[in-house]
Amino acid sequence: MITFLRQKSILPMLLTPGCNYKSNLSDPLPVTIQSCRIVPGITLYESVLPGIPGGRSLLSQIGGTSLTPAENKKDYYWPASLNAAMAYITKQFVENTSSANMVTIDSLENAYKINFQIEADANKIHNAEDYGMQVATAIFEWSKTDGAHQAYKYIVDPAYVPPAGPGLWIPTPTAFGPAVHPHWGDNRSFIANSASLTQPGPQSHILNRLNRRFMKW
């Protein structure tokens, strides 16, 4: 089971560098975090939540809608739910990856499906896979409303003019490239208002002097 969870949880991270970002920029960190950690992590947890004694849905706490199994909880084989959910959500977040990577996702899912047939009856597996797909679909649709959907298509904004002032971003050597995802701060945060409530105060005079020395160096 540990190997199963490890493979399912790190697969999005392994595949992200293979995505075609249609840009000369390297893999943007915000996109990687979104596609490799946050949403897949929620999906993994929610797909097996009904099988966790005392478990609480994260979706209902972050603005999504939690789901309830249609059948008795004992009529599900929860690893099959996780398998189906993670395969679906991974493919949605690396939709522009290579066909070889898509085959990798399908192959891993099918390999576990074969193993599950030895461990549980077909009805439990079928129920679980249906539930996993429902969970993954609901989470993906929820994720599309946060402002980061298909962010790989708009890594930079040619019309964006960075604000000027102490402590604000400026292009850096050697490429002096444009700001990456300059509107990312407008996206919905994982926890409501967490970004607006944790903004740093004005930059100190000491930091201003250090910045000037750094830029001269």
MARLOSE-460712 format. One record per residue (C-alpha): residue in one letter; x negated, y negated, z. Coordinates in steps of 0.25 Angstrom, whole numbers, plus 2048, in hexadecimal, padded with zeros to 3 digits. Example, Ala and Ser with C-alpha at 12.3 -4.5 7.8 and 13.67 -1.06 7.14 Angstrom:
a7CF81281F/s7C980481D/
This chain:
m800800800/i7F57F6803/t7EF7F97F5/f7FD7F77EF/l7FF7E97F6/r7F07E57F3/q7F27E77E4/k7FF7E17E3/s7FB7D47EB/i7EE7D27E4/l7F37D57D6/p7F87C77D3/m7EB7C17D7/l7E37CA7CF/l7EB7C77C2/t7EB7B87C3/p7DD7B67BE/g7E27BD7B1/c7ED7B37AF/n7EC7AA7A3/y7ED79C7A9/k7EB79679B/s7E278C7A1/n7D378A7A3/l7D57887B2/s7D27947BB/d7DD79B7C2/p7E47907CA/l7E57947D9/p7F378F7DB/v7F87997D0/t7F07A47D6/i7F57A27E4/q8047A17DF/s8037AE7D6/c7FA7B67DE/r7FD7B47EC/i8097AD7F0/v8157B27E8/p80F7C07E6/g80D7C17F5/i81B7BD7F8/t8207C77EE/l8187D27F4/y81E7CF802/e82C7CD7FD/s82D7DA7F5/v82B7E3801/l8317D980C/p83D7E280E/g8347EE812/i82D7E581C/p8347E682A/g8367D882F/g8317D2822/r8367C481E/s8377BE810/l82E7B380C/l8367AF801/s8427AA80A/q8377A1811/i83179B805/g83D7977FD/g8407A47F6/t84B7AE7F7/s8487BC7FE/l84E7C87F9/t8557D47FF/p8547E37FA/a8617E87F5/e85F7F67FA/n85B7FB808/k84D7F880B/k84A80780C/d84E8087FE/y8418017F9/y8338057F7/w82D7F77FA/p81F7FA7F3/a8277FB7E6/s82D7ED7E9/l8207E77EB/n81A7EE7DF/a8257E87D5/a8257DB7DC/m8177D87DB/a8167DD7CC/y8217D47C8/i81C7C77D0/t80D7CA7CB/k8117CA7BD/q8197BD7BE/f80E7B67C4/v8047BA7BA/e80D7B97AE/n8027B47A5/t7F87BE7A8/s7F37C979E/s7FB7D579A/a7F07DD7A0/n7F37D77AE/m8027DA7AC/v7FF7E87A9/t7F67E97B6/i8027E47BE/d80C7EE7B8/s8027F97B9/l8007F67C8/e80F7F67CA/n8118037C3/a80680A7CA/y80D8077D7/k81B80B7D2/i8158197CF/n81081A7DD/f81D8157E3/q8248217DC/i81D82A7E5/e8208227F1/a82F81F7F0/d83B8237E9/a83F81C7DC/n84B8147E2/k84380D7ED/i8398097E3/h8438047D9/n84A7FC7E4/a83D7F67E9/e8387F27DB/d8457EB7D8/y8447E47E5/g8357E07E2/m8397DA7D5/q8447D27DB/v83B7CD7E6/a8307C97DC/t8397C37D2/a83F7BA7DD/i8327B67E2/f82D7B37D4/e8397AA7D1/w8377A37DE/s8287A17DB/k82C79A7CE/t83278F7D5/d82678A7DD/g8207827D1/a81478C7CE/h81B7957C4/q8127987B8/a80878E7BE/y7FD7937B4/k80478C7A9/y80277E7AF/i7F477F7B6/v7F17707B3/d7FA7647B0/p7F475B7A5/a7FD7507A9/y7F97517B8/v7F17457BE/p7EB7487CB/p7ED73E7D6/a7E07367DA/g7DC7337E8/p7D37387F4/g7D47477F6/l7DC74A7E9/w7D87547DE/i7CF74F7D3/p7C97577C8/t7BC75E7CC/p7AF7627C4/t7AB7687BB/a7B876A7B3/f7C075E7B9/g7CC7667B5/p7DB7627B8/a7E27657C4/v7E77737C5/h7F67747C8/p7F87667CC/h8067687D0/w8047747D8/g80776C7E5/d81676A7E0/n8187797E1/r82177F7EB/s8187847F7/f8197927FC/i81E78C80A/a828780808/n82177380A/s81477980E/a80C771804/s812763807/l810766816/t80176A815/q7FC75E80D/p7EE759812/g7ED74B817/p7E5740810/q7D674480D/s7CC73F818/h7C1735814/i7B7740817/l7BD74980D/n7BD73E803/r7AE73C804/l7AC74B803/n7B474B7F6/r7AC73F7F0/r79F7467F4/f7A47537EE/m7A874D7E1/k79A7467DF/w7947537E2/
